[in-house]
Amino acid sequence: MKRAALALALAAATAFFVAASASGDSNPLHRPIYMPNAQNMSNPALQPPPVCCAPAGPPVAGEPAPVNMAYFGGHIQVQPKIYLVFWGWGQPGAFDHVTPGVPTYDPDGAAQRMTAFVKAMGGTKWAGVSTQYYETVNGQNVFIQNPTNVFGGVWYDNANPIHDNVSGLELAQEAQRAVAHFGVTDLHDSQFVIAQPQKDNEAGFNSGAGYCAWHDYTQPQYYPGVQPGISFTNMPYVLNSGTSCGQNSVNTGYYTGRLDGFTIVMGHEIEETITDPGAEDVIDGQNLGGWYDYAAYENGDKCAWVGYTEGIASPSTVPGGLNNITGNDGKQYAVQSLWSNNSVGGSGYCAGANDDLPVTG
């Protein structure tokens, strides 16, 4: 028993070291907010440090994490704008295959799918779950909005070379370049998704640390030399991880089902960034975090991969599970539900993906 426990602890420590090192973080106590893949929901190396008060284990695979979220005083994105950066997708060697009739820089249609999703998510019931959350400014609660157009722009950056096993610092530097490229002056409501091509991905994702993506917030302690206050997402090519990052988790078929993971994972990170752009950071005693629970799970974490377990025919049949939503373009997109404090009479539950828990009584 002692040997088994020691092995387990060593494995967890090793996984944490790999993931933390891969982020390129200069502060070993800091880590971005990981989205564990479907097989690693209970991996202790990928859990955020608890905030206070009560111990909490990792979320149970296929089930929501209980307890409502609270506001921790940081800012949220009231009028969110999402900027997509497809870094190096047109560079030689970015993909190992071509598809007839499809651009060589996007042979699986993943970039097209992600772009369409961001253009279509605004104004949906799913995105509307976040409108119950707010920031407090001069004593007034200012709530998140759900405008139809949250798409800020798209940039295929082939001028700045990418390579395999990029670090978190390099991703933050690319986010800073995106700020300049788009001419963004309002970082408060802006976020940048740094999407990588098939053959050039972030080191921790490549290492098998067990996550699909993560988001973070640039501060000089963590990303030296990078402009502070940039909310960005590390979005690897999740098709490389297959079903563990959502492939065919909701839909069948080569195009829609095969690309389910891109909209599920990116949607998770986008909505977490909207409600917690400060990524739970505390700098010099100031809490930069927005909304999360006492175990530090954000609105996406609490509902990640709900219903997506062996033996269940479809997660869409599970309340709060993965499902399709209809975008403002009338098309279907696979997403996970998002945590709603207001759901079930204020008890809280995963909502927004057309499979909400029914209210009884």
N, C-alpha and C positions, 0 to 999 in steps of 0.2 A: 504493500500500500504506500509506504513512504517513497519507494522508488518511482511508483506511478505518479504520485503527487509531485515529486521533484521534476519528473519528465514533463508533466503538464505545465508546471510553472515555467520551466526553461523554454518550452515551446511558445508560451504566451509572451515571455520576455523577448525571445528572438523575433517573433512576429512584430512586436511593437518597435523593436530596434530597426527592423527592415523598413517598416512603414514610415517611421519618424525620419530615418536617414534619407529615404527616398524623397521626402518632401523638400529636402534641401534647407531645412530650417536651422538657423544658427542657434536657436534656443531649444535644448533638448526637452524642456518641460512644456513647450508649446506643440500642439498638433492641430492640423485642420480638422474639420468636421467630416468624418468619413461616412459614406454610404456602404455598409457591408453588403457583399453579394448574398444571394439567397441561401448559400451554404455556410455563411459565416456570421449570421445574426448574433450568435452567442459568443463570438470570439472576443475575449476580454481586451485584447490589444487594440480593438477598433471602437471601444466604447468611450464616450467622453467622460472626463472626471465629474463625479456628482457635485452638484452645487451646494447642497446643504441638507441638513435636517434628518433625512431618513435613508437607510440603505436601500438600494434597488439593484436587482440583478439585470442582466441584459434582457431585451425583449424576447419573448418566446417565439420561436420560428412559426410563422403563419398566423400570429395573433397580434393585436394592437398592444402597445405599451400603455397601461392605465395611468390615470391622474392627469388633471388638466394642466395646461401651461400657464405660466405667470409672466408678467412684464418685469424686466430687469433694468429698465431705465435707459437703454441705448436707443439709437434711432432705428426706424424701419423705412421701407421704401414706399412712400405714399403714392407716388405716380410712377410706377416702375417702368424702366426702359431696359430691354435686354439686347445686348450687342453680341453677335456671333462672330467668332474668329476661327476660321479653318486654317490652322497654321501648317504650312508646308504640304497641303494636299496636292499641289501641282508639281512638287519637286520630284526629281528622278528617284525611283525606288520607294515612293510613298505607299504603293500598293503592289501586290504580287500577281495581279490578274486584271483583265479587262472584260468588259461586258459589251457585246455588240449594241450599238445604238445609244450607249450611255457615255457621258463624258469620262475620259480617262482619269480625271481628278476626283471622280465620285462613282466608282464602278458598281457599288452596291446601292446607290441612291440614298445613302445615309445623310449626307449634307443637305440634300434636297428635302428629305423628310424632316430633319431638325429645323430647317428654315421655315418650312410650311407650318410646323407645329407652333413655333414662336409667333408667327403671324396670325395664327388661328386661335390661340389660347385666350386672348383678351376678351372680356365680357362673358365668358362661359360660367356656368354654375360652379364648375371645379375651381377656377381661379377666384371666384367669388367667396369661397370659404375663408380666404385670408382677410376679407374686409371687416371682420369682427375685431381684428387686432389693430393696435394704435401705438403711437408714440406720444409722449406728453411734452408739450412745448409751452413754456410760460404758464404752466398750470392748466392748459387746455389739452384734451385728448384729440389727436388728429389721426383719423382712421385711414387705413390703406384703401385705395380706390381700385376699381376694376374696369379701366378703360378698354375699349375695343382694340385699340392699337398700342401694344406694348413693345412692338418691334422697333429697335433703335437703328439697326443696320447690320450688314454682313460684310466681312472682309476676308478674302482669300489671300492670305499673306504668304507669298512665295519668295519675297525679297529677303526676309530674315531667315537664315537656314535653321531648320529643325534637325534633330537627330534622335535616335532611339535612346530610351532611358533618360529623358529630360528630367531635371529636378524641379521641385516646387518653386525655387527661386527663379529659374528660367521661365516658368509659366507666369510668375508674377511680373517679370520683366516684359514678357509678351503682352500681358494685360496693360502695362504702362504704355507700351507702344500703341496699343489699340486706343487708349485714351487720347493720345496725340493724333492718331489717324482719323478718328471720328470727330475730333475737336470737342470732346466732352468737357464741359465746365461744371456740370452738376453731378458730382460723385455721390451725393446723398441718395439719389433715386436711380442710379445707374449700376448695372452689373455686366460682367464680361465673361462669356463662356468660351474657354480656350479648348477647342475641339482638335484632337490629334488624329492623323490618318492611321491606317492599318498597321504599318510597319515602324512607326515612330511614336512611341507612347511614353507616358510618365513612368519613372523607374519603379515606384511601389506597386503600381498596377501590373507591370511586367513581372515583378518578383513573386507574384502569387500571395501577396500579403492578405488578400481576401476582400478587397473592396472594388466597387464599380466606378466611383468618382468621389470627389470631395470639394468643399468650398471653403474659402478663407477670406481674410481681410488684411490688407497690407499695413504693417506697422514696422518702423525701423528696427525694432528689437528682433523681429522675425524675418524680415525681408530687407536686409541692408542695401541701401542705394536705390530702393524703389520708392516712388511717390507714395506717401501714406494715404490711407482712406479708400483704396480701390477694392471693391467686392468682386471676387472672381471665382470661377469654377474650373477645376481640373476635370475635363471631359474626355477620357480615353476612348478608344475605338472599342466599345463594349461588345461588339460582335465577336471579338477575339475570345471573349469569355463565355460565349454561347448562352445556354439556358440559365447559368448562374447569375447572369446580368440581364435576364428577361427575354431572351430570344424565344419567340412563339409562346410566350406566357399567357397571352390573351387571344391572339389571332393565329390563324393558319395561313399558309400561302407564302410564296417566296418574298414578296415585297412587304406587305403589311406585317405579317406575323414575324418574319425574319428580323424586321427592324423595330419590333416592339420595345426592345431594351433601350433604344436611343431616346424615345419620348418619355418612357417611364423614368429612366435615370436622370435625364436632363430636367424633366419636369420637377422631380424631387429636389434637385439642387436649386433650381430657379425659385421655387416657392419657399424653400428654407432661407435663401438669400433675401427674399422680399421681407420675410418676417423676422429675420435675424442676420442682417448684413454684417454686423460686427463680429459674428462667429464666436460669441460668448467670451470675447477677450476682456480682460480686466487690466488696464494700464494705469499704473500709479494710483491705484485705488478707485479709478473711474471705470464703471461697468459699461462696456461698449455693446454688450449683448442686448437683443430685443426680447423675443418670446421663446421660451422653452420651459421644460418642467424641472423639478428639483433633481432629477437624475441627469439633466442636461440634454434630454432628447428633444429635438426640434419637431416642427409639425410634419416634416417628411419622415424623420426617423421613427416616429411613433406609429406610423402606418406602413412602413416599408415591407413589401412582399406579403402583406396580409392575404391569406387564402392560398398562397403559392407554395403548397407542400405536396408531397407524394400522397397519392390516394384520393385526391380531390380532382374531380373531372375538370372543373374550371374555377379559377379564383373569383370570377365575376358572380358566381352563385353564393359567395360568402359575403355577409354584410361588411362593408368597408374594404373589400378586396380590390385587386386589380380589375380594371374594366376599360371599355372604350368610352370616350366622351365625344360629343359632336362639337367640332370647332366652329368658330364664326364663319368659316368658309363652307359649312355644311358637310365636311368630311370627318371621318372617324379617326381617333388617335388613342392609342393605349396609354393609360396613366395609372398611377396608384392613387388611392384616396389620400386626403390630407386631414390632419387632426383639427377637429372643431370643438372648442370649449362649449359652444352653444348646443351641440347635438345632444339628443336624448334628454331634453329638458334641462340642459346645463350640466349633466353628468359628464358629457364629453364622449366623443367617439370619432372614428374615421368617417369622412363624408366627402361628397362631391363627385364621385365617380359612378353615379347612377345605380349604386347598390348599397345605399345608406341603411343603417339599422332602422327597422320600422319602429315607430313610436306606438306603444300600446297603453291602454288605460286612459 
